[in-house]
Amino acid sequence: MQLPGPGVFGPPRDRDAALAVLRRAVELGVNHIDTAQYYGPAVANELIRAALFPYPDNLALVSKVGARRDASGNWLHADDPAQLRQGIEENLRSLQVERLAAVNLRLVADAPPDQRFDDQLAAMAKAQDDGLIGGVGLSNVTCEQLLHAVDRTDIACVQNSFNLADRASMPVLEECHTRGIAFVPFFPLGSAFARGNPVLGNPQLVRNAARLGHTPAQVALAWLLSLRPNVLLIPGTSSVRHLEENVAVAGIELDQQAENELTAVA
């Protein structure tokens, strides 16, 4: 999401730098890349293909459907069953693959389950049955929506906003943990679109990061990883330096003081 231009729209300011981030990620052992055809639109997928095709055998490309961009960059819904199928097929073409590891159905927040949701789930399950996707994912869902969905099809992963300052999806995380579903927090370091950052500016985070000798971003990501074993991070970055700092989080283990203080953050 960080690789296209400002506002996730248009080409990157530095195409070579964007390609370098993708190549370095794979060199460092990253085997899961989160993308969407409407990032750009089409820009993120084109960069992934240019940087990494032919793809390593162990690389999981995961996309999402349910939205589109207009010529001015506005975010619009594209979530009826036919549009979902079209979105999946567009991702396959732009990434030049026959199958995606998983595709997330992006939902309108807090919409109660209804026939429309069932039709959307059926379209996603049909794409899986047809071999276009390996797993059905959900994005921006409530616990009610998740429980409704798992009664109708297998769910591989859930993407919800979740970070140190935004824990509204904790019940969803817990439900995913119980059911063995990967929980993929987006905006793990705070929203890319908000002014100010209540995550990286949190006093307890800054203090513990200094004490442990890591950056605040690294400690915030390490805290997320410590919550449950099913947490799968997708921190976005547009620079190799930040990428390397993010990947290094896998080797950071927070002490009890840091875990206690960060978990207690209101």
HELIX and SHEET records of a PDB file:
HELIX    1   1 PRO A    6  VAL A    8  5                                   3    
HELIX    2   2 ARG A   15  GLU A   27  1                                  13    
HELIX    3   3 VAL A   43  LEU A   52  1                                  10    
HELIX    4   4 PRO A   81  LEU A   95  1                                  15    
HELIX    5   5 GLN A  115  ASP A  129  1                                  15    
HELIX    6   6 CYS A  143  VAL A  150  1                                   8    
HELIX    7   7 MET A  170  ARG A  179  1                                  10    
HELIX    8   8 PRO A  203  LEU A  212  1                                  10    
HELIX    9   9 PRO A  216  LEU A  227  1                                  12    
HELIX   10  10 VAL A  240  VAL A  247  1                                   8    
HELIX   11  11 ALA A  248  GLY A  251  5                                   4    
HELIX   12  12 GLN A  256  THR A  263  1                                   8    
SHEET    1   A 6 HIS A  32  ASP A  34  0                                        
SHEET    2   A 6 ALA A  60  VAL A  65  1                                        
SHEET    3   A 6 ALA A 102  ARG A 106  1                                        
SHEET    4   A 6 VAL A 136  SER A 139  1                                        
SHEET    5   A 6 CYS A 157  SER A 161  1                                        
SHEET    6   A 6 ALA A 182  PHE A 186  1                                        
SHEET    1   B 2 ALA A  67  ARG A  69  0                                        
SHEET    2   B 2 TRP A  75  HIS A  77 -1                                        
END                                                                             
